[in-house]
Amino acid sequence: MSRHVEIHPGMYRDSVTLMQISASISQRPGVRSALVAMATDLNLSLAAGMGFSLEADLTPSDLIVAIDAEDEATLAAARAAAEAALAERARATGATGQASDGVITPRTVASAASRLDDATLALISTPGRLAYLDAMDALTSGLSVMIFSDNVPVEQEVALKAEATRRGLLVMGPDCGTAVVSGVGLGFANVVRPGPVGLVAASGTGAQHVMALLDAAGVGISHCLGVGGRDLSAQVRGASTVAALDALDADPATELILVISKPPADEVADAIRAHAATLSTPVQFALLGADQPDLTEATAEVLRALGRPVPDWPVWGQTSDQPTGRFLRGLFCGGTLCDEAMVILSERLGPIFSNIPLRPEWALPAFDSFGTDVALTGHYCVDFGDDRFTTGRPHPMMDGSLRRERLAIEAADPEVGVILLDVVLGHGAHPDPAAELAPAIADAHATAARDGRQLSVVVSLTGTAGDPQGRDRQAEALAKAGAVVFASNAAAAQHAATLVASRTSSVSAEIEGAGR
């Protein structure tokens, strides 16, 4: 075993950059574990859990590189890769403090705003405890803000959005994972064409899914303004949704607006609908929940309103397999995609347990200790993008290792007949998710086959032809491994429900026949 830890004092890098580097180093052959992160209390405890002893006087502005490898050669190669990745990101962003043309780069939002007279938007991706001050600096400098950072207290979110309203600005976030502004993707963003549809999204993967479906139908977007997953909550009361609606209503390139959200507070949804009715631009809604249109239906309604044909959404792989087990397990990266699937599944299968349950009584048992060694029964869906899974580790859209471990456990359970997964492509996501997930799917089928069982794996794929991973290439690799792949998340959930329901009906018929 070969281990190495080093500290770079005062070398700040944003969390997305460091998560991507950590994931890349961890996936190298022979690397047992790797952590490239700022020296926050959480990351220091993670390093200690990996067996590294660190200095007591580190600050959150110091950067840690900790690597555990099988041998010295692997360790040296991993260290070199980490150093190269950090250096490359520094060159790309000017993070060294001096850009390649010799111009000194600003170190604060306020100083950046003072130098960039034409700037209108600041992207904040600093630790959650610092994001409030950085975002307030941006607002007082006259900039709208996208806050990628999570773990920002809701009280601070309310204060930031009140300040933005007072100044006629927009706060996207906190925990805003996706936005597209004037054709520029921010955070996790897909490559989409320009067009007439403006999105207001209290959901990152929900917005990505709608953009991907619109792109598949040949329709583009003007802007996608994320507002953060709590914006339509009773505490925040849609402050940024109202501001984003007004901004898109004033945009001549936007012909129709679609508001996307996880299940909102009822009174807030009513207030947003009332405000939308006062605008000159038509507004439609995709507010997930019972008796509401799913994302695919909402996209079809947008296309019809624009006078565009609704296509047959692509499907790859065989759809006629019949599972042996009676339970469904959903393993998701996207919280909104998980929510949408659970709404559809529960209408046909009854209670769907989850760590983000649709109802309090459907909370996943033993979730606080949920891991690779926990065995549960019944139908359930897990959002691996939940903060309790991503604290101190990369988001599953970047690193799917935890989900793959759980996939193997579900495949070995003789009670499990259907496994439902989502895959989300685009900038910021894993560069080739099928390369990791397809072998795990093939192994899952092999595990079931060895036990004389039939396992069905259903995949919802969110992506566009222009995404760097290549939507069709990813779909074909997953289908070749034995999955049936749907471009529509709702269609994937419906198919999964049909498989489970057919298994239940078959068993009931067998029991009834045996009793005659």
C-alpha positions, 0 to 999 in steps of 0.5 A: 500500500502506498499513501500520500497527502499534500497541502496547497495553502491558499489554493482555492478551487470550486467544489465542482472542479474538485469533485470532478478531479477526485472522481477522475483520480479515484477511478484510475486502476490501482487507486484505492481512494482519493480526495482532492478537496478544500480543508473544510471540517467535513473534508478533514474528517473524510481524510481522517476516515481514509487514514490520513493524519493532517495538520491541526492549523489548516483552514478552508482556504487550503487544498488537500490532495490525499491518495491511497494506491496499491503501489508506488508507481500507481501513486506517482501516476495518480499524483501527477494526474492530480497536479496536471488537472489542478494546473489545467483548471488554473490555466483555464480559469485564471485561478492562479491570480494572473491570467495568461496575458499578464492581467491580474485577475480579481479575487472578490466578486465586488472587485470583479464587478468593478473591472467588468463594466458589462457583466450582468451575472455572477456564478457562485460556487463557494462553500455554502457557509461563504456563498451568502456573503459572495452572493450579497456582494454580487447583488450590491454590485448590481449583478444577478446571481446563480448560486451553484453552492448548496447547504445555504440556510433557507433564511439566507436564501430568503434574505438574498431574494428579498435584496434581489427583488428590491434591486430588480435582480435575479437570484438563481439558487441556492443549489441551482445546478442548471441554467442556460443564459443566452445560449451559455450553459452554466453548471450541469448543462446540455447542449441545446439549440436556440429557440422560442421556449423559456424555462423557469425551473425549480429543478435541475434535472427536470429542466435538463430533461425538458430541454433534451426532449425539446431538442429531440423534437427540433425545438430550442430554448431562449433561456433556462433560468433555474431558481433553486429547488426551494423557491416554490416552498412555503418559506421562499414563496416563489420570489425568484420564480416571479422575477424569472417570469418577468424577465422572460416576459420582457425577452422578445426571443421568448414566445412561450414560458414553461415553469418546472418544479418538484411538488410545490406548496399549494398556496405558492403554486396558486400565487405563481399561476395568478401572476403568470396570468398577468403576463403577455407571454403564454405560460404553461406549467409542469408542477409534478404531483398527482393529477398533474402532467408529467414532464413528457406530457408538459413538453408535448403540450408546449410543442402543440402550443407552438404548432410543432409535431410531437415526435415518438420519443426514442426507445433503444433495446428490447421491451418484451422481457418478463421479470421473475421478481415482484419488486421494483427498485429505482436508483436515481441521480436526479431528484426530480426524475426520481419524484416524477417516476414515483408519482407514476409508479405509485399510481399503479403499484401503490406505496413507493418508499424513498429517501425523498418520499412523496408522503411522510409515511413512505419514508424509506426505512433505515435510510439513515444507515442506508448503504451497500449492506442494508437489505429492504423489502417492497418497492422503493426509489432512492435519490443518490443525488440527495445531500446526505449522499453527496456530502463530501463526495462527488454527485452521482452524475459525476461518480456513479460508484455508490449507485453501482454498488447498490445495483449489484445488491439489488440484482442479487435479491431474488425478490427484485424483478425490475431495476429502474435507473436514470442517466443524465448527460451534458457538461459537468456530468461523467464523460462516459457514463455507459462505460461504467454503467453498462458492465454493471448492468451486464453483471446484474443480468448475469447474477440473476441468470445464475440463479435462474431468474429474469431481471429487467433493467430500465433506463431513462436517458436525458441527453442531446445529440450535441452533448459531449458524451453522445446520446445515441452512443450512450443509449446503444451501449446501455441497450447492448448490456441488456437495458431497455433505454427510454428518452422519456423518463415518464415512459421509462417509469410507465414501462417499469410499472407495466413489467411489475404489474404483469408479474403480479398479474401472472402470479395471481393467475397462477394462484387462482388456477392452482385453486381450481 
